[in-house]
Amino acid sequence: MSEHTKHYDMEAASIRSQVEQELSDFALVALLGLKPYRDGNMWCFLWGENLAEGVAGFGATVRAAAADFQRACHMPITEKDASHG
């Protein structure tokens, strides 16, 4: 295999990895049918009635907000959070 071919193979693998990460970032918000909205200078995804009762993700980009939302969905409810309900 030539060095030229190795370079293209490595670049293709990098692009595949980026695409897989992007699909992962958006999979949950797409499954839930959520749409991003602007909140000040940030993008937000919200699942629930409001920030106190729901799950939200924020980010400077829509992708960052989707990734933050996914992380938030895996966070346990703390005692402080539970007192809101």
trRosetta pair geometry for C-beta under 8 A, 3 or more apart (Angstrom, degrees):
i j d omega theta_ij theta_ji phi_ij phi_ji
1 5 4.9 -117 -174 85 88 130
1 6 5.8 106 130 -58 115 87
1 9 7.8 -7 180 -12 140 145
2 5 4.6 98 56 6 80 100
2 6 7.0 -139 98 -5 44 86
3 6 5.5 -51 -147 35 35 115
3 7 6.4 40 152 -24 65 102
4 7 5.8 -52 -154 30 29 113
4 8 6.8 23 151 -12 62 105
5 8 5.8 -57 -150 39 34 108
5 9 6.2 36 152 -21 67 107
6 9 5.6 -55 -147 37 31 113
6 10 6.3 30 155 -18 65 105
7 10 5.9 -57 -150 36 29 109
7 11 6.4 26 153 -16 64 108
8 11 5.6 -54 -144 39 33 111
8 12 6.2 36 155 -21 66 105
9 12 5.7 -53 -146 36 29 112
9 13 6.4 31 154 -19 63 105
10 13 5.7 -53 -149 35 31 112
10 14 6.5 34 152 -21 63 105
11 14 5.6 -53 -149 34 33 114
11 15 6.5 33 153 -18 65 104
12 15 5.8 -54 -148 37 32 110
12 16 6.3 36 153 -20 65 105
13 16 5.6 -51 -147 35 32 113
13 17 6.4 35 153 -21 63 105
14 17 5.7 -54 -151 34 31 114
14 18 6.5 31 152 -18 64 105
15 18 5.7 -53 -149 35 34 112
15 19 6.3 33 153 -18 66 106
16 19 5.8 -56 -148 37 31 111
16 20 6.3 32 154 -20 65 107
17 20 5.8 -53 -146 36 30 112
17 21 6.5 30 154 -18 63 105
18 21 5.8 -55 -150 36 31 111
18 22 6.4 30 153 -18 65 106
19 22 5.7 -54 -147 37 32 111
19 23 6.4 33 154 -19 65 104
20 23 5.7 -52 -147 36 31 112
20 24 6.4 33 152 -20 63 107
21 24 5.5 -55 -150 37 32 114
21 25 6.3 36 152 -24 66 103
22 25 5.6 -49 -147 31 33 114
22 26 6.5 10 161 -1 65 109
22 63 6.6 -50 -131 -132 85 126
23 26 6.4 -72 -148 48 28 96
23 27 6.1 49 154 -55 66 98
24 27 5.7 -33 -141 -2 29 119
24 70 7.7 71 147 -135 78 171
25 63 5.5 41 129 -164 153 81
25 66 4.7 89 156 106 90 114
25 67 4.5 -40 -133 -71 107 83
25 70 6.5 -129 -141 -6 48 143
26 29 5.8 -70 -156 50 55 104
26 30 5.4 54 151 -26 86 113
26 63 7.4 -59 -57 -120 97 72
26 66 5.2 -11 -90 178 58 158
27 30 6.0 -67 -150 39 23 109
27 31 6.2 24 157 -21 64 110
27 70 7.9 62 56 -99 84 130
28 31 5.6 -52 -144 35 31 113
28 32 6.3 18 160 -7 65 109
28 66 7.6 154 59 -173 90 88
28 69 6.8 -163 92 113 122 105
28 70 5.1 141 27 -100 141 90
28 73 6.4 -134 178 5 158 162
29 32 6.0 -62 -145 47 31 104
29 34 4.4 -84 -161 60 83 113
29 36 7.8 25 178 -57 151 81
29 45 5.2 -77 -116 -140 126 155
29 57 8.0 -96 -73 41 121 135
29 66 5.0 -93 -3 -130 141 97
29 69 5.9 69 -70 86 108 150
29 70 7.7 -85 -30 -57 88 87
30 33 7.5 34 -178 -74 32 33
30 34 7.8 -81 -60 42 21 74
32 47 5.8 -38 169 -105 155 126
34 45 4.8 71 142 -159 141 104
34 46 7.3 172 -146 57 124 39
34 47 6.1 -73 -80 -73 133 88
34 69 7.6 -159 89 -174 161 164
35 45 7.9 174 84 -119 19 81
36 43 4.9 -5 -173 -175 124 110
36 44 6.7 138 -156 66 71 38
36 45 5.8 -54 -97 -72 68 79
36 62 4.8 -97 -44 -130 171 99
36 65 5.9 104 -124 85 116 146
36 66 7.6 -69 -74 -56 115 89
37 43 7.4 147 76 -155 26 64
37 44 5.7 -33 67 63 74 91
37 46 7.8 -36 34 10 112 105
38 42 7.4 141 -157 80 58 40
38 43 6.4 -48 -99 -102 52 56
38 44 7.5 97 -156 15 9 90
39 42 5.3 -27 69 72 86 91
39 43 7.5 102 21 -151 82 11
39 44 4.4 35 -3 -15 125 134
39 58 6.9 -77 59 -118 128 109
41 60 7.7 -9 138 -122 87 74
42 58 4.7 15 159 -171 141 104
42 59 6.4 133 -163 63 95 18
42 60 6.4 -67 -119 -85 71 41
42 65 7.1 131 167 -85 89 114
43 58 6.9 152 78 -154 50 53
43 59 5.5 -25 58 68 96 73
43 60 7.3 41 12 138 93 8
43 61 6.5 -22 15 141 137 16
43 62 4.9 -118 173 -89 168 52
43 64 7.2 118 53 66 114 87
43 65 4.0 -109 100 -29 99 147
44 56 6.0 -16 -165 -167 102 109
44 57 6.9 156 -151 80 54 49
44 58 5.2 -15 -98 -99 79 75
44 65 5.8 -138 -96 -150 19 134
45 56 6.6 164 83 -152 55 56
45 57 4.8 6 49 50 100 97
45 65 5.4 136 -9 145 91 105
45 66 6.2 75 -22 -94 145 55
45 69 4.2 -25 69 -73 126 150
46 50 7.8 -21 -174 -143 138 19
46 51 7.0 -76 -124 -79 122 64
46 54 5.5 66 -177 110 86 147
46 55 7.5 156 -153 81 48 46
46 56 4.8 -10 -102 -102 74 94
47 54 5.3 177 87 -173 48 110
47 55 4.8 -7 57 57 103 93
47 56 7.5 -170 23 -74 65 48
47 69 7.5 105 -8 -164 108 117
47 73 7.9 32 38 -89 144 105
48 53 5.1 -162 165 105 130 81
48 54 1.9 -173 55 -98 127 100
48 55 6.1 114 -11 12 122 59
48 56 7.9 -89 40 -50 110 80
49 53 5.2 9 50 71 100 131
49 54 6.0 -179 37 -44 47 111
50 53 5.5 65 55 28 79 95
50 54 6.1 161 66 4 27 107
51 54 6.5 -63 -106 51 19 93
51 56 5.5 -26 -121 -16 79 146
52 84 4.8 -156 175 -171 102 146
53 84 6.7 -148 -77 127 64 122
53 85 6.8 108 -118 -91 87 89
55 69 6.8 97 135 -158 98 79
55 72 5.1 152 -172 124 95 114
55 73 5.5 67 175 -86 155 68
56 69 6.7 -74 171 -107 28 85
56 72 6.4 -65 69 134 38 173
57 65 5.0 124 117 178 94 60
57 66 6.5 100 102 -110 147 10
57 67 7.2 169 -176 72 140 37
57 68 3.6 148 -162 94 95 84
57 69 2.6 -104 -4 -54 137 64
57 70 6.9 31 -82 4 154 50
57 71 7.1 116 -113 43 114 83
57 72 5.3 -154 -75 8 83 128
58 64 8.0 -14 126 119 43 95
58 65 5.6 -33 -154 -118 18 88
58 68 5.6 -63 48 99 44 157
59 62 7.3 131 79 -121 114 4
59 63 7.1 -95 111 82 152 46
59 64 2.7 -180 -175 107 140 95
59 65 3.7 -137 29 -52 100 57
59 66 7.5 -61 21 15 142 51
59 67 6.9 72 -65 47 153 90
59 68 5.2 175 -50 -3 103 128
60 64 5.6 25 43 51 66 155
61 64 4.5 96 52 5 81 102
61 65 7.0 -144 92 -4 43 85
62 65 5.7 -55 -150 37 33 113
62 66 6.4 34 151 -20 66 105
63 66 5.6 -53 -148 35 33 112
63 67 6.4 31 154 -17 65 105
64 67 5.7 -53 -146 38 32 110
64 68 6.2 33 153 -18 65 107
65 68 5.7 -54 -144 39 31 111
65 69 6.3 37 153 -24 64 104
66 69 5.6 -49 -148 32 31 114
66 70 6.6 33 152 -20 62 103
67 70 5.7 -51 -152 33 33 113
67 71 6.6 34 150 -17 64 103
68 71 5.6 -52 -150 36 35 112
68 72 6.2 37 151 -22 66 106
69 72 5.6 -55 -147 35 31 113
69 73 6.6 38 153 -26 64 102
70 73 5.8 -50 -154 26 32 115
70 74 7.2 18 153 -9 60 106
71 74 6.1 -71 -162 39 35 104
71 75 6.9 44 145 -38 68 102
72 75 5.5 -44 -152 12 41 119
77 81 4.6 -132 -163 93 78 130
77 82 5.3 96 146 -62 117 88
78 81 4.7 100 50 7 72 102
78 82 7.0 -136 96 -6 38 89
79 82 5.6 -55 -145 37 32 113
79 83 6.6 39 155 -29 64 101
80 83 6.0 -52 -157 22 30 113
80 84 8.0 38 147 -26 56 93
81 84 6.2 -48 -173 12 42 113
82 85 6.2 -60 -167 30 47 108
